[in-house]
Amino acid sequence: MGRLTGGDPSLLRRINSAVVLQALRAATASAPPDAASASLTDLTLATGLSRPTVEGVVDGLIDGGLAAEVPAEEGGVRRQGRPARRFRFRAEAGHLLGIEIGAHRVAALLSDLDGRALGSTVREVSEKAPADERLDRVRAAVAELLRHAGVGRQSLRAVGVGSPGIVEADGTVHLCTALPGWTGLPLGERLRRSFRCPVLVENDANTAAVAEHWKGAAVGSDDVVFVLAGLSPGAGSLIGGRLHRGYGGAAGEIGALHLLGREASPEQVLSTTGEPLNPLDEAQVVRVFALARDGDARARAAVDRFVRRLVHDTAALVLALDPEVVVVGGWAAGLDGMLDPLRDELARYCLRPPQVAQSLLGEAAVTTGALRLALDHVEAELFAVDSTVTARRAGR
């Protein structure tokens, strides 16, 4: 909103509009669908503004498409005399996209301005696919999703994107070893060519942390660590309810901790032969875990090393941040025998062991968090309230 100064009627109108719109949306969201509306009296009481001011603001919101007047018969029981005017927030006035770009798949999630999901799609992609092919797959997935939902691209208000790697504020991928051609890629700039709205790019573990805080295993907890468990684990964290990225976006890169002690590489950790595992991919790791379940001694030793490495990486972050809850997601979270050893070892290493929970969102965590990025951006624009959980500069 800029710096508040006196004698600026346009700024005052903006503040009043944001306050009334926020109250209208809150009243609409908290009511049953058949009574999702608010009267001028309701809004006057909620905002503390005068009735003429509220009425003028609401008429302006209607003209702008963000509010609608509800016909009397839909707004409640009819009484004698002229029925009160009632209004609702038009969540259908715009749409939001959350996009995941991963090693094996791209996914997209579409919602209205209330964050209610309207549809989703997933497309597989080769882990060896070059950057251009991966981005083409993203565009195709989005086009399919919008077509099936009957939503025009011009209706999109913001797009959130979750991607592996260290992501700079402008959406450039500073470093990424998981996807070919991704290091140095101006991902935000490339995607903005496909949309007429802000595009916000974030590290995938960060978006998953936001998602679990919003709708998953960390609802109600403001100090959270989300561990994206995989071949090289990453983590996202919320401190005091706000996403923590670090100075250059590299916070949570716990997969690099083994380099500090010159410990074994992931290829060596999961080896059952004494030689580095090659190729190091999820299929190979699943095979090692299956052999361990069948009693293979070398595979059991490899799994123990894998879990111990994950525990040490996670413990380092827990000791630094003291989170209330650690949420474990990613493909490795579903492997047998992951959570109990993590709980036990964190209790051993940490001064105040956190709760440990498995992700409730599973494969949808990254797209859900990316959608939350878009929703936070639009809420900041529409409601002009305090900074949101994920506030960050968005490019256009």
Secondary structure, DSSP 8 states (H G I E B T S, - for coil): -----TT-HHHHHHHHHHHHHHHHHHHHHHS-GGG--EEHHHHHHHH---HHHHHHHHHHHHHTTSEEEE-GGGSS---SSS---EEEE-GGG-EEEEEEE-SSEEEEEEEETT--EEEEEEEE--TT--HHHHHHHHHHHHHHHHHHHT--GGGEEEEEEEESSEE-TTS-EEE-SSSTT-TT--HHHHHHTT-SS-EEEEEHHHHHHHHHHHHSTTTT-SSEEEEE-SSS-EEEEEETTEEE--SSS-TT-GGGGGGTTT---HHHHT-SSSS--SS-SHHHHHHHHHHHHTT-HHHHHHHHHHHHHHHHHHHHHHHHH--SEEEEESGGGGSTTSHHHHHHHHHHH-SS--EEEE-SSGGGHHHHHHHHHHHHHHHHHHH--S--TT----B-
